[in-house]
Amino acid sequence: MSETSYIDTPKYILNRRGILTAGGTYCQTKVK
């Protein structure tokens, strides 16, 4: 993945560090 890419599914969020989070919010600030 690139720096701002992420997989957004109806049930899970996968950020670029590979952490799955239940919900629908991706916060890149917490990634950095």
N, C-alpha and C positions, 0 to 999 in steps of 0.2 A: 504493500500500500504506500501511497504518497503521504505527505505530511498531514494533509487535511482530509484524506479519504477515510471513509468508514462504511461499515455495512449496517444498514438500517432495516430491521425486520419488525413485524408487528409485535413481537414479544420480547425481542432482545436487541441490545445495542452492543456492537463489537467495536471498541475503539482501536487505535493503531497499536496499542500495547497488548492487545489480545484479551482485554478484560470484558466479559459479558455482563451487562447490567440490565435487569428487568426494568422496563419503563420505556420512555421515548425521548430521553434527553441525552445529547452528546455534548459534553463540555470539554473543549480542547484546552481550556485553561488548566484543568486538573490533570490533563495529560502531560503538560509541561510543568 
